[in-house]
Amino acid sequence: MKATALGEVWAEFWDARNAREKLLLTWGGALVAIAIGWSVLWQPAADGRAQLRESLPALQRQLAQMTAGADEARSLSGAAASVVPGGAALRDALVASLNDHGLAGAQVQTIGTAVQVQLKSASFAAWTGWLDDVRRQFKVQVVEAHVSALKADGQVDLTASLQPANAR
């Protein structure tokens, strides 16, 4: 109903205009439509395109820098993975790692190429998690281990000897 009422109002308005007014209204409407199209659609798109053209070289430089940094990081990670600490450096690294994993109070000593770790009343789950972490991080292997279960569930006394995987 509203559409037909609106159509009737428009038809009545249009029929009341003479040919000159109709021509002026038609051309004026076309100019207003072009002005709105220009200011709402074309000009913002042209401005955005110009901004993108200006920022593109800087973005390409950033991409090149990031790619070079990623390549360098990949090459350095391979080199770092091949370096295995030994002796006192391995002992110090294991002590720091034990403290990081909440296994403080361990006795750590160097015996030849191996490092002996003694823990009293330690969580077995925490120890195995730590052992897996240092095995990957420091490339060590367990040479000898003695683990004794305690009465409390999951608690153990243990002595383990670790050495670099490349040492024999």
Phi and psi in radians as a Rosetta constraint file:
Dihedral C 1 N 2 CA 2 C 2 CIRCULARHARMONIC -1.115 0.35
Dihedral N 2 CA 2 C 2 N 3 CIRCULARHARMONIC -0.691 0.35
Dihedral C 2 N 3 CA 3 C 3 CIRCULARHARMONIC -1.117 0.35
Dihedral N 3 CA 3 C 3 N 4 CIRCULARHARMONIC -0.741 0.35
Dihedral C 3 N 4 CA 4 C 4 CIRCULARHARMONIC -1.212 0.35
Dihedral N 4 CA 4 C 4 N 5 CIRCULARHARMONIC -0.634 0.35
Dihedral C 4 N 5 CA 5 C 5 CIRCULARHARMONIC -1.162 0.35
Dihedral N 5 CA 5 C 5 N 6 CIRCULARHARMONIC -0.731 0.35
Dihedral C 5 N 6 CA 6 C 6 CIRCULARHARMONIC -1.144 0.35
Dihedral N 6 CA 6 C 6 N 7 CIRCULARHARMONIC -0.722 0.35
Dihedral C 6 N 7 CA 7 C 7 CIRCULARHARMONIC -1.091 0.35
Dihedral N 7 CA 7 C 7 N 8 CIRCULARHARMONIC -0.681 0.35
Dihedral C 7 N 8 CA 8 C 8 CIRCULARHARMONIC -1.179 0.35
Dihedral N 8 CA 8 C 8 N 9 CIRCULARHARMONIC -0.707 0.35
Dihedral C 8 N 9 CA 9 C 9 CIRCULARHARMONIC -1.109 0.35
Dihedral N 9 CA 9 C 9 N 10 CIRCULARHARMONIC -0.771 0.35
Dihedral C 9 N 10 CA 10 C 10 CIRCULARHARMONIC -1.102 0.35
Dihedral N 10 CA 10 C 10 N 11 CIRCULARHARMONIC -0.769 0.35
Dihedral C 10 N 11 CA 11 C 11 CIRCULARHARMONIC -1.099 0.35
Dihedral N 11 CA 11 C 11 N 12 CIRCULARHARMONIC -0.718 0.35
Dihedral C 11 N 12 CA 12 C 12 CIRCULARHARMONIC -1.112 0.35
Dihedral N 12 CA 12 C 12 N 13 CIRCULARHARMONIC -0.749 0.35
Dihedral C 12 N 13 CA 13 C 13 CIRCULARHARMONIC -1.097 0.35
Dihedral N 13 CA 13 C 13 N 14 CIRCULARHARMONIC -0.810 0.35
Dihedral C 13 N 14 CA 14 C 14 CIRCULARHARMONIC -1.174 0.35
Dihedral N 14 CA 14 C 14 N 15 CIRCULARHARMONIC -0.695 0.35
Dihedral C 14 N 15 CA 15 C 15 CIRCULARHARMONIC -1.185 0.35
Dihedral N 15 CA 15 C 15 N 16 CIRCULARHARMONIC -0.443 0.35
Dihedral C 15 N 16 CA 16 C 16 CIRCULARHARMONIC -1.332 0.35
Dihedral N 16 CA 16 C 16 N 17 CIRCULARHARMONIC -0.207 0.35
Dihedral C 16 N 17 CA 17 C 17 CIRCULARHARMONIC -1.567 0.35
Dihedral N 17 CA 17 C 17 N 18 CIRCULARHARMONIC 2.558 0.35
Dihedral C 17 N 18 CA 18 C 18 CIRCULARHARMONIC -1.505 0.35
Dihedral N 18 CA 18 C 18 N 19 CIRCULARHARMONIC 3.122 0.35
Dihedral C 18 N 19 CA 19 C 19 CIRCULARHARMONIC -1.126 0.35
Dihedral N 19 CA 19 C 19 N 20 CIRCULARHARMONIC -0.689 0.35
Dihedral C 19 N 20 CA 20 C 20 CIRCULARHARMONIC -1.127 0.35
Dihedral N 20 CA 20 C 20 N 21 CIRCULARHARMONIC -0.760 0.35
Dihedral C 20 N 21 CA 21 C 21 CIRCULARHARMONIC -1.137 0.35
Dihedral N 21 CA 21 C 21 N 22 CIRCULARHARMONIC -0.712 0.35
Dihedral C 21 N 22 CA 22 C 22 CIRCULARHARMONIC -1.057 0.35
Dihedral N 22 CA 22 C 22 N 23 CIRCULARHARMONIC -0.737 0.35
Dihedral C 22 N 23 CA 23 C 23 CIRCULARHARMONIC -1.121 0.35
Dihedral N 23 CA 23 C 23 N 24 CIRCULARHARMONIC -0.784 0.35
Dihedral C 23 N 24 CA 24 C 24 CIRCULARHARMONIC -1.115 0.35
Dihedral N 24 CA 24 C 24 N 25 CIRCULARHARMONIC -0.760 0.35
Dihedral C 24 N 25 CA 25 C 25 CIRCULARHARMONIC -1.120 0.35
Dihedral N 25 CA 25 C 25 N 26 CIRCULARHARMONIC -0.688 0.35
Dihedral C 25 N 26 CA 26 C 26 CIRCULARHARMONIC -1.136 0.35
Dihedral N 26 CA 26 C 26 N 27 CIRCULARHARMONIC -0.872 0.35
Dihedral C 26 N 27 CA 27 C 27 CIRCULARHARMONIC -1.174 0.35
Dihedral N 27 CA 27 C 27 N 28 CIRCULARHARMONIC -0.666 0.35
Dihedral C 27 N 28 CA 28 C 28 CIRCULARHARMONIC -1.111 0.35
Dihedral N 28 CA 28 C 28 N 29 CIRCULARHARMONIC -0.747 0.35
Dihedral C 28 N 29 CA 29 C 29 CIRCULARHARMONIC -1.103 0.35
Dihedral N 29 CA 29 C 29 N 30 CIRCULARHARMONIC -0.690 0.35
Dihedral C 29 N 30 CA 30 C 30 CIRCULARHARMONIC -1.129 0.35
Dihedral N 30 CA 30 C 30 N 31 CIRCULARHARMONIC -0.737 0.35
Dihedral C 30 N 31 CA 31 C 31 CIRCULARHARMONIC -1.136 0.35
Dihedral N 31 CA 31 C 31 N 32 CIRCULARHARMONIC -0.703 0.35
Dihedral C 31 N 32 CA 32 C 32 CIRCULARHARMONIC -1.123 0.35
Dihedral N 32 CA 32 C 32 N 33 CIRCULARHARMONIC -0.730 0.35
Dihedral C 32 N 33 CA 33 C 33 CIRCULARHARMONIC -1.100 0.35
Dihedral N 33 CA 33 C 33 N 34 CIRCULARHARMONIC -0.710 0.35
Dihedral C 33 N 34 CA 34 C 34 CIRCULARHARMONIC -1.156 0.35
Dihedral N 34 CA 34 C 34 N 35 CIRCULARHARMONIC -0.744 0.35
Dihedral C 34 N 35 CA 35 C 35 CIRCULARHARMONIC -1.115 0.35
Dihedral N 35 CA 35 C 35 N 36 CIRCULARHARMONIC -0.731 0.35
Dihedral C 35 N 36 CA 36 C 36 CIRCULARHARMONIC -1.160 0.35
Dihedral N 36 CA 36 C 36 N 37 CIRCULARHARMONIC -0.763 0.35
Dihedral C 36 N 37 CA 37 C 37 CIRCULARHARMONIC -1.052 0.35
Dihedral N 37 CA 37 C 37 N 38 CIRCULARHARMONIC -0.729 0.35
Dihedral C 37 N 38 CA 38 C 38 CIRCULARHARMONIC -1.122 0.35
Dihedral N 38 CA 38 C 38 N 39 CIRCULARHARMONIC -0.859 0.35
Dihedral C 38 N 39 CA 39 C 39 CIRCULARHARMONIC -1.330 0.35
Dihedral N 39 CA 39 C 39 N 40 CIRCULARHARMONIC -0.463 0.35
Dihedral C 39 N 40 CA 40 C 40 CIRCULARHARMONIC -1.694 0.35
Dihedral N 40 CA 40 C 40 N 41 CIRCULARHARMONIC -0.652 0.35
Dihedral C 40 N 41 CA 41 C 41 CIRCULARHARMONIC -1.818 0.35
Dihedral N 41 CA 41 C 41 N 42 CIRCULARHARMONIC -1.003 0.35
Dihedral C 41 N 42 CA 42 C 42 CIRCULARHARMONIC -1.287 0.35
Dihedral N 42 CA 42 C 42 N 43 CIRCULARHARMONIC -0.879 0.35
Dihedral C 42 N 43 CA 43 C 43 CIRCULARHARMONIC -1.104 0.35
Dihedral N 43 CA 43 C 43 N 44 CIRCULARHARMONIC -0.817 0.35
Dihedral C 43 N 44 CA 44 C 44 CIRCULARHARMONIC -1.070 0.35
Dihedral N 44 CA 44 C 44 N 45 CIRCULARHARMONIC -0.646 0.35
Dihedral C 44 N 45 CA 45 C 45 CIRCULARHARMONIC -1.159 0.35
Dihedral N 45 CA 45 C 45 N 46 CIRCULARHARMONIC -0.700 0.35
Dihedral C 45 N 46 CA 46 C 46 CIRCULARHARMONIC -1.164 0.35
Dihedral N 46 CA 46 C 46 N 47 CIRCULARHARMONIC -0.720 0.35
Dihedral C 46 N 47 CA 47 C 47 CIRCULARHARMONIC -1.116 0.35
Dihedral N 47 CA 47 C 47 N 48 CIRCULARHARMONIC -0.755 0.35
Dihedral C 47 N 48 CA 48 C 48 CIRCULARHARMONIC -1.091 0.35
Dihedral N 48 CA 48 C 48 N 49 CIRCULARHARMONIC -0.686 0.35
Dihedral C 48 N 49 CA 49 C 49 CIRCULARHARMONIC -1.128 0.35
Dihedral N 49 CA 49 C 49 N 50 CIRCULARHARMONIC -0.714 0.35
Dihedral C 49 N 50 CA 50 C 50 CIRCULARHARMONIC -1.136 0.35
Dihedral N 50 CA 50 C 50 N 51 CIRCULARHARMONIC -0.714 0.35
Dihedral C 50 N 51 CA 51 C 51 CIRCULARHARMONIC -1.111 0.35
Dihedral N 51 CA 51 C 51 N 52 CIRCULARHARMONIC -0.716 0.35
Dihedral C 51 N 52 CA 52 C 52 CIRCULARHARMONIC -1.125 0.35
Dihedral N 52 CA 52 C 52 N 53 CIRCULARHARMONIC -0.693 0.35
Dihedral C 52 N 53 CA 53 C 53 CIRCULARHARMONIC -1.084 0.35
Dihedral N 53 CA 53 C 53 N 54 CIRCULARHARMONIC -0.658 0.35
Dihedral C 53 N 54 CA 54 C 54 CIRCULARHARMONIC -1.250 0.35
Dihedral N 54 CA 54 C 54 N 55 CIRCULARHARMONIC -0.645 0.35
Dihedral C 54 N 55 CA 55 C 55 CIRCULARHARMONIC -1.518 0.35
Dihedral N 55 CA 55 C 55 N 56 CIRCULARHARMONIC -0.237 0.35
Dihedral C 55 N 56 CA 56 C 56 CIRCULARHARMONIC -1.053 0.35
Dihedral N 56 CA 56 C 56 N 57 CIRCULARHARMONIC -0.796 0.35
Dihedral C 56 N 57 CA 57 C 57 CIRCULARHARMONIC -1.061 0.35
Dihedral N 57 CA 57 C 57 N 58 CIRCULARHARMONIC -0.702 0.35
Dihedral C 57 N 58 CA 58 C 58 CIRCULARHARMONIC -1.139 0.35
Dihedral N 58 CA 58 C 58 N 59 CIRCULARHARMONIC -0.700 0.35
Dihedral C 58 N 59 CA 59 C 59 CIRCULARHARMONIC -1.149 0.35
Dihedral N 59 CA 59 C 59 N 60 CIRCULARHARMONIC -0.649 0.35
Dihedral C 59 N 60 CA 60 C 60 CIRCULARHARMONIC -1.167 0.35
Dihedral N 60 CA 60 C 60 N 61 CIRCULARHARMONIC -0.664 0.35
Dihedral C 60 N 61 CA 61 C 61 CIRCULARHARMONIC -1.116 0.35
Dihedral N 61 CA 61 C 61 N 62 CIRCULARHARMONIC -0.742 0.35
Dihedral C 61 N 62 CA 62 C 62 CIRCULARHARMONIC -1.084 0.35
Dihedral N 62 CA 62 C 62 N 63 CIRCULARHARMONIC -0.730 0.35
Dihedral C 62 N 63 CA 63 C 63 CIRCULARHARMONIC -1.079 0.35
Dihedral N 63 CA 63 C 63 N 64 CIRCULARHARMONIC -0.749 0.35
Dihedral C 63 N 64 CA 64 C 64 CIRCULARHARMONIC -1.101 0.35
Dihedral N 64 CA 64 C 64 N 65 CIRCULARHARMONIC -0.722 0.35
Dihedral C 64 N 65 CA 65 C 65 CIRCULARHARMONIC -1.127 0.35
Dihedral N 65 CA 65 C 65 N 66 CIRCULARHARMONIC -0.762 0.35
Dihedral C 65 N 66 CA 66 C 66 CIRCULARHARMONIC -1.131 0.35
Dihedral N 66 CA 66 C 66 N 67 CIRCULARHARMONIC -0.692 0.35
Dihedral C 66 N 67 CA 67 C 67 CIRCULARHARMONIC -1.121 0.35
Dihedral N 67 CA 67 C 67 N 68 CIRCULARHARMONIC -0.748 0.35
Dihedral C 67 N 68 CA 68 C 68 CIRCULARHARMONIC -1.117 0.35
Dihedral N 68 CA 68 C 68 N 69 CIRCULARHARMONIC -0.726 0.35
Dihedral C 68 N 69 CA 69 C 69 CIRCULARHARMONIC -1.104 0.35
Dihedral N 69 CA 69 C 69 N 70 CIRCULARHARMONIC -0.718 0.35
Dihedral C 69 N 70 CA 70 C 70 CIRCULARHARMONIC -1.146 0.35
Dihedral N 70 CA 70 C 70 N 71 CIRCULARHARMONIC -0.713 0.35
Dihedral C 70 N 71 CA 71 C 71 CIRCULARHARMONIC -1.099 0.35
Dihedral N 71 CA 71 C 71 N 72 CIRCULARHARMONIC -0.736 0.35
Dihedral C 71 N 72 CA 72 C 72 CIRCULARHARMONIC -1.133 0.35
Dihedral N 72 CA 72 C 72 N 73 CIRCULARHARMONIC -0.716 0.35
Dihedral C 72 N 73 CA 73 C 73 CIRCULARHARMONIC -1.100 0.35
Dihedral N 73 CA 73 C 73 N 74 CIRCULARHARMONIC -0.711 0.35
Dihedral C 73 N 74 CA 74 C 74 CIRCULARHARMONIC -1.101 0.35
Dihedral N 74 CA 74 C 74 N 75 CIRCULARHARMONIC -0.744 0.35
Dihedral C 74 N 75 CA 75 C 75 CIRCULARHARMONIC -1.205 0.35
Dihedral N 75 CA 75 C 75 N 76 CIRCULARHARMONIC -0.641 0.35
Dihedral C 75 N 76 CA 76 C 76 CIRCULARHARMONIC -1.273 0.35
Dihedral N 76 CA 76 C 76 N 77 CIRCULARHARMONIC -0.581 0.35
Dihedral C 76 N 77 CA 77 C 77 CIRCULARHARMONIC -1.157 0.35
Dihedral N 77 CA 77 C 77 N 78 CIRCULARHARMONIC -0.622 0.35
Dihedral C 77 N 78 CA 78 C 78 CIRCULARHARMONIC -1.154 0.35
Dihedral N 78 CA 78 C 78 N 79 CIRCULARHARMONIC -0.674 0.35
Dihedral C 78 N 79 CA 79 C 79 CIRCULARHARMONIC -1.227 0.35
Dihedral N 79 CA 79 C 79 N 80 CIRCULARHARMONIC -0.680 0.35
Dihedral C 79 N 80 CA 80 C 80 CIRCULARHARMONIC -1.204 0.35
Dihedral N 80 CA 80 C 80 N 81 CIRCULARHARMONIC -0.581 0.35
Dihedral C 80 N 81 CA 81 C 81 CIRCULARHARMONIC -1.184 0.35
Dihedral N 81 CA 81 C 81 N 82 CIRCULARHARMONIC -0.435 0.35
Dihedral C 81 N 82 CA 82 C 82 CIRCULARHARMONIC -1.494 0.35
Dihedral N 82 CA 82 C 82 N 83 CIRCULARHARMONIC -0.227 0.35
Dihedral C 82 N 83 CA 83 C 83 CIRCULARHARMONIC -1.520 0.35
Dihedral N 83 CA 83 C 83 N 84 CIRCULARHARMONIC 2.073 0.35
Dihedral C 83 N 84 CA 84 C 84 CIRCULARHARMONIC -1.996 0.35
Dihedral N 84 CA 84 C 84 N 85 CIRCULARHARMONIC 2.142 0.35
Dihedral C 84 N 85 CA 85 C 85 CIRCULARHARMONIC -1.207 0.35
Dihedral N 85 CA 85 C 85 N 86 CIRCULARHARMONIC 2.713 0.35
Dihedral C 85 N 86 CA 86 C 86 CIRCULARHARMONIC -2.502 0.35
Dihedral N 86 CA 86 C 86 N 87 CIRCULARHARMONIC 2.847 0.35
Dihedral C 86 N 87 CA 87 C 87 CIRCULARHARMONIC 1.053 0.35
Dihedral N 87 CA 87 C 87 N 88 CIRCULARHARMONIC -2.266 0.35
Dihedral C 87 N 88 CA 88 C 88 CIRCULARHARMONIC -1.141 0.35
Dihedral N 88 CA 88 C 88 N 89 CIRCULARHARMONIC -0.591 0.35
Dihedral C 88 N 89 CA 89 C 89 CIRCULARHARMONIC -1.129 0.35
Dihedral N 89 CA 89 C 89 N 90 CIRCULARHARMONIC -0.703 0.35
Dihedral C 89 N 90 CA 90 C 90 CIRCULARHARMONIC -1.159 0.35
Dihedral N 90 CA 90 C 90 N 91 CIRCULARHARMONIC -0.740 0.35
Dihedral C 90 N 91 CA 91 C 91 CIRCULARHARMONIC -1.041 0.35
Dihedral N 91 CA 91 C 91 N 92 CIRCULARHARMONIC -0.832 0.35
Dihedral C 91 N 92 CA 92 C 92 CIRCULARHARMONIC -1.097 0.35
Dihedral N 92 CA 92 C 92 N 93 CIRCULARHARMONIC -0.695 0.35
Dihedral C 92 N 93 CA 93 C 93 CIRCULARHARMONIC -1.143 0.35
Dihedral N 93 CA 93 C 93 N 94 CIRCULARHARMONIC -0.704 0.35
Dihedral C 93 N 94 CA 94 C 94 CIRCULARHARMONIC -1.188 0.35
Dihedral N 94 CA 94 C 94 N 95 CIRCULARHARMONIC -0.667 0.35
Dihedral C 94 N 95 CA 95 C 95 CIRCULARHARMONIC -1.085 0.35
Dihedral N 95 CA 95 C 95 N 96 CIRCULARHARMONIC -0.803 0.35
Dihedral C 95 N 96 CA 96 C 96 CIRCULARHARMONIC -1.099 0.35
Dihedral N 96 CA 96 C 96 N 97 CIRCULARHARMONIC -0.709 0.35
Dihedral C 96 N 97 CA 97 C 97 CIRCULARHARMONIC -1.174 0.35
Dihedral N 97 CA 97 C 97 N 98 CIRCULARHARMONIC -0.699 0.35
Dihedral C 97 N 98 CA 98 C 98 CIRCULARHARMONIC -1.047 0.35
Dihedral N 98 CA 98 C 98 N 99 CIRCULARHARMONIC -0.775 0.35
Dihedral C 98 N 99 CA 99 C 99 CIRCULARHARMONIC -1.125 0.35
Dihedral N 99 CA 99 C 99 N 100 CIRCULARHARMONIC -0.686 0.35
Dihedral C 99 N 100 CA 100 C 100 CIRCULARHARMONIC -1.104 0.35
Dihedral N 100 CA 100 C 100 N 101 CIRCULARHARMONIC -0.569 0.35
Dihedral C 100 N 101 CA 101 C 101 CIRCULARHARMONIC -1.603 0.35
Dihedral N 101 CA 101 C 101 N 102 CIRCULARHARMONIC 0.136 0.35
Dihedral C 101 N 102 CA 102 C 102 CIRCULARHARMONIC 1.351 0.35
Dihedral N 102 CA 102 C 102 N 103 CIRCULARHARMONIC 0.392 0.35
Dihedral C 102 N 103 CA 103 C 103 CIRCULARHARMONIC -1.917 0.35
Dihedral N 103 CA 103 C 103 N 104 CIRCULARHARMONIC 0.821 0.35
Dihedral C 103 N 104 CA 104 C 104 CIRCULARHARMONIC -1.211 0.35
Dihedral N 104 CA 104 C 104 N 105 CIRCULARHARMONIC 2.786 0.35
Dihedral C 104 N 105 CA 105 C 105 CIRCULARHARMONIC 1.572 0.35
Dihedral N 105 CA 105 C 105 N 106 CIRCULARHARMONIC 0.152 0.35
Dihedral C 105 N 106 CA 106 C 106 CIRCULARHARMONIC -1.405 0.35
Dihedral N 106 CA 106 C 106 N 107 CIRCULARHARMONIC 2.558 0.35
Dihedral C 106 N 107 CA 107 C 107 CIRCULARHARMONIC -1.662 0.35
Dihedral N 107 CA 107 C 107 N 108 CIRCULARHARMONIC 2.140 0.35
Dihedral C 107 N 108 CA 108 C 108 CIRCULARHARMONIC -2.189 0.35
Dihedral N 108 CA 108 C 108 N 109 CIRCULARHARMONIC 2.213 0.35
Dihedral C 108 N 109 CA 109 C 109 CIRCULARHARMONIC -2.479 0.35
Dihedral N 109 CA 109 C 109 N 110 CIRCULARHARMONIC 2.666 0.35
Dihedral C 109 N 110 CA 110 C 110 CIRCULARHARMONIC -1.624 0.35
Dihedral N 110 CA 110 C 110 N 111 CIRCULARHARMONIC 2.261 0.35
Dihedral C 110 N 111 CA 111 C 111 CIRCULARHARMONIC -2.262 0.35
Dihedral N 111 CA 111 C 111 N 112 CIRCULARHARMONIC 1.754 0.35
Dihedral C 111 N 112 CA 112 C 112 CIRCULARHARMONIC 1.157 0.35
Dihedral N 112 CA 112 C 112 N 113 CIRCULARHARMONIC -2.209 0.35
Dihedral C 112 N 113 CA 113 C 113 CIRCULARHARMONIC -1.563 0.35
Dihedral N 113 CA 113 C 113 N 114 CIRCULARHARMONIC -0.154 0.35
Dihedral C 113 N 114 CA 114 C 114 CIRCULARHARMONIC -1.691 0.35
Dihedral N 114 CA 114 C 114 N 115 CIRCULARHARMONIC 2.787 0.35
Dihedral C 114 N 115 CA 115 C 115 CIRCULARHARMONIC -2.099 0.35
Dihedral N 115 CA 115 C 115 N 116 CIRCULARHARMONIC 2.190 0.35
Dihedral C 115 N 116 CA 116 C 116 CIRCULARHARMONIC -1.718 0.35
Dihedral N 116 CA 116 C 116 N 117 CIRCULARHARMONIC 2.304 0.35
Dihedral C 116 N 117 CA 117 C 117 CIRCULARHARMONIC -2.053 0.35
Dihedral N 117 CA 117 C 117 N 118 CIRCULARHARMONIC 2.205 0.35
Dihedral C 117 N 118 CA 118 C 118 CIRCULARHARMONIC -2.100 0.35
Dihedral N 118 CA 118 C 118 N 119 CIRCULARHARMONIC 2.239 0.35
Dihedral C 118 N 119 CA 119 C 119 CIRCULARHARMONIC -2.229 0.35
Dihedral N 119 CA 119 C 119 N 120 CIRCULARHARMONIC 2.417 0.35
Dihedral C 119 N 120 CA 120 C 120 CIRCULARHARMONIC -1.981 0.35
Dihedral N 120 CA 120 C 120 N 121 CIRCULARHARMONIC 2.333 0.35
Dihedral C 120 N 121 CA 121 C 121 CIRCULARHARMONIC 0.892 0.35
Dihedral N 121 CA 121 C 121 N 122 CIRCULARHARMONIC 0.976 0.35
Dihedral C 121 N 122 CA 122 C 122 CIRCULARHARMONIC -1.840 0.35
Dihedral N 122 CA 122 C 122 N 123 CIRCULARHARMONIC 2.712 0.35
Dihedral C 122 N 123 CA 123 C 123 CIRCULARHARMONIC -1.288 0.35
Dihedral N 123 CA 123 C 123 N 124 CIRCULARHARMONIC 2.204 0.35
Dihedral C 123 N 124 CA 124 C 124 CIRCULARHARMONIC -1.129 0.35
Dihedral N 124 CA 124 C 124 N 125 CIRCULARHARMONIC -0.695 0.35
Dihedral C 124 N 125 CA 125 C 125 CIRCULARHARMONIC -1.115 0.35
Dihedral N 125 CA 125 C 125 N 126 CIRCULARHARMONIC -0.736 0.35
Dihedral C 125 N 126 CA 126 C 126 CIRCULARHARMONIC -1.146 0.35
Dihedral N 126 CA 126 C 126 N 127 CIRCULARHARMONIC -0.677 0.35
Dihedral C 126 N 127 CA 127 C 127 CIRCULARHARMONIC -1.154 0.35
Dihedral N 127 CA 127 C 127 N 128 CIRCULARHARMONIC -0.770 0.35
Dihedral C 127 N 128 CA 128 C 128 CIRCULARHARMONIC -1.158 0.35
Dihedral N 128 CA 128 C 128 N 129 CIRCULARHARMONIC -0.630 0.35
Dihedral C 128 N 129 CA 129 C 129 CIRCULARHARMONIC -1.103 0.35
Dihedral N 129 CA 129 C 129 N 130 CIRCULARHARMONIC -0.768 0.35
Dihedral C 129 N 130 CA 130 C 130 CIRCULARHARMONIC -1.085 0.35
Dihedral N 130 CA 130 C 130 N 131 CIRCULARHARMONIC -0.789 0.35
Dihedral C 130 N 131 CA 131 C 131 CIRCULARHARMONIC -1.061 0.35
Dihedral N 131 CA 131 C 131 N 132 CIRCULARHARMONIC -0.734 0.35
Dihedral C 131 N 132 CA 132 C 132 CIRCULARHARMONIC -1.125 0.35
Dihedral N 132 CA 132 C 132 N 133 CIRCULARHARMONIC -0.685 0.35
Dihedral C 132 N 133 CA 133 C 133 CIRCULARHARMONIC -1.138 0.35
Dihedral N 133 CA 133 C 133 N 134 CIRCULARHARMONIC -0.833 0.35
Dihedral C 133 N 134 CA 134 C 134 CIRCULARHARMONIC -1.235 0.35
Dihedral N 134 CA 134 C 134 N 135 CIRCULARHARMONIC -0.502 0.35
Dihedral C 134 N 135 CA 135 C 135 CIRCULARHARMONIC -1.067 0.35
Dihedral N 135 CA 135 C 135 N 136 CIRCULARHARMONIC -0.744 0.35
Dihedral C 135 N 136 CA 136 C 136 CIRCULARHARMONIC -1.332 0.35
Dihedral N 136 CA 136 C 136 N 137 CIRCULARHARMONIC -0.773 0.35
Dihedral C 136 N 137 CA 137 C 137 CIRCULARHARMONIC -1.265 0.35
Dihedral N 137 CA 137 C 137 N 138 CIRCULARHARMONIC -0.790 0.35
Dihedral C 137 N 138 CA 138 C 138 CIRCULARHARMONIC -1.853 0.35
Dihedral N 138 CA 138 C 138 N 139 CIRCULARHARMONIC 0.062 0.35
Dihedral C 138 N 139 CA 139 C 139 CIRCULARHARMONIC 0.954 0.35
Dihedral N 139 CA 139 C 139 N 140 CIRCULARHARMONIC 0.888 0.35
Dihedral C 139 N 140 CA 140 C 140 CIRCULARHARMONIC -1.892 0.35
Dihedral N 140 CA 140 C 140 N 141 CIRCULARHARMONIC 2.826 0.35
Dihedral C 140 N 141 CA 141 C 141 CIRCULARHARMONIC -2.317 0.35
Dihedral N 141 CA 141 C 141 N 142 CIRCULARHARMONIC 2.668 0.35
Dihedral C 141 N 142 CA 142 C 142 CIRCULARHARMONIC -1.435 0.35
Dihedral N 142 CA 142 C 142 N 143 CIRCULARHARMONIC 2.149 0.35
Dihedral C 142 N 143 CA 143 C 143 CIRCULARHARMONIC -1.587 0.35
Dihedral N 143 CA 143 C 143 N 144 CIRCULARHARMONIC -0.700 0.35
Dihedral C 143 N 144 CA 144 C 144 CIRCULARHARMONIC -2.658 0.35
Dihedral N 144 CA 144 C 144 N 145 CIRCULARHARMONIC 2.462 0.35
Dihedral C 144 N 145 CA 145 C 145 CIRCULARHARMONIC -2.551 0.35
Dihedral N 145 CA 145 C 145 N 146 CIRCULARHARMONIC 2.422 0.35
Dihedral C 145 N 146 CA 146 C 146 CIRCULARHARMONIC -2.225 0.35
Dihedral N 146 CA 146 C 146 N 147 CIRCULARHARMONIC 2.083 0.35
Dihedral C 146 N 147 CA 147 C 147 CIRCULARHARMONIC -2.171 0.35
Dihedral N 147 CA 147 C 147 N 148 CIRCULARHARMONIC 2.250 0.35
Dihedral C 147 N 148 CA 148 C 148 CIRCULARHARMONIC -2.108 0.35
Dihedral N 148 CA 148 C 148 N 149 CIRCULARHARMONIC 2.187 0.35
Dihedral C 148 N 149 CA 149 C 149 CIRCULARHARMONIC -1.289 0.35
Dihedral N 149 CA 149 C 149 N 150 CIRCULARHARMONIC 2.482 0.35
Dihedral C 149 N 150 CA 150 C 150 CIRCULARHARMONIC -1.778 0.35
Dihedral N 150 CA 150 C 150 N 151 CIRCULARHARMONIC 3.012 0.35
Dihedral C 150 N 151 CA 151 C 151 CIRCULARHARMONIC -1.152 0.35
Dihedral N 151 CA 151 C 151 N 152 CIRCULARHARMONIC -0.616 0.35
Dihedral C 151 N 152 CA 152 C 152 CIRCULARHARMONIC -1.232 0.35
Dihedral N 152 CA 152 C 152 N 153 CIRCULARHARMONIC 2.374 0.35
Dihedral C 152 N 153 CA 153 C 153 CIRCULARHARMONIC -1.053 0.35
Dihedral N 153 CA 153 C 153 N 154 CIRCULARHARMONIC 2.280 0.35
Dihedral C 153 N 154 CA 154 C 154 CIRCULARHARMONIC 1.396 0.35
Dihedral N 154 CA 154 C 154 N 155 CIRCULARHARMONIC 0.000 0.35
Dihedral C 154 N 155 CA 155 C 155 CIRCULARHARMONIC -1.752 0.35
Dihedral N 155 CA 155 C 155 N 156 CIRCULARHARMONIC 2.427 0.35
Dihedral C 155 N 156 CA 156 C 156 CIRCULARHARMONIC -2.468 0.35
Dihedral N 156 CA 156 C 156 N 157 CIRCULARHARMONIC 2.748 0.35
Dihedral C 156 N 157 CA 157 C 157 CIRCULARHARMONIC -1.829 0.35
Dihedral N 157 CA 157 C 157 N 158 CIRCULARHARMONIC 2.360 0.35
Dihedral C 157 N 158 CA 158 C 158 CIRCULARHARMONIC -2.558 0.35
Dihedral N 158 CA 158 C 158 N 159 CIRCULARHARMONIC 2.676 0.35
Dihedral C 158 N 159 CA 159 C 159 CIRCULARHARMONIC -2.337 0.35
Dihedral N 159 CA 159 C 159 N 160 CIRCULARHARMONIC 2.206 0.35
Dihedral C 159 N 160 CA 160 C 160 CIRCULARHARMONIC -2.388 0.35
Dihedral N 160 CA 160 C 160 N 161 CIRCULARHARMONIC 2.456 0.35
Dihedral C 160 N 161 CA 161 C 161 CIRCULARHARMONIC -1.908 0.35
Dihedral N 161 CA 161 C 161 N 162 CIRCULARHARMONIC 2.238 0.35
Dihedral C 161 N 162 CA 162 C 162 CIRCULARHARMONIC -2.112 0.35
Dihedral N 162 CA 162 C 162 N 163 CIRCULARHARMONIC 2.546 0.35
Dihedral C 162 N 163 CA 163 C 163 CIRCULARHARMONIC -2.526 0.35
Dihedral N 163 CA 163 C 163 N 164 CIRCULARHARMONIC 2.764 0.35
Dihedral C 163 N 164 CA 164 C 164 CIRCULARHARMONIC -1.013 0.35
Dihedral N 164 CA 164 C 164 N 165 CIRCULARHARMONIC 2.506 0.35
Dihedral C 164 N 165 CA 165 C 165 CIRCULARHARMONIC -1.108 0.35
Dihedral N 165 CA 165 C 165 N 166 CIRCULARHARMONIC -0.448 0.35
Dihedral C 165 N 166 CA 166 C 166 CIRCULARHARMONIC -1.544 0.35
Dihedral N 166 CA 166 C 166 N 167 CIRCULARHARMONIC -0.082 0.35
Dihedral C 166 N 167 CA 167 C 167 CIRCULARHARMONIC -1.550 0.35
Dihedral N 167 CA 167 C 167 N 168 CIRCULARHARMONIC 2.446 0.35
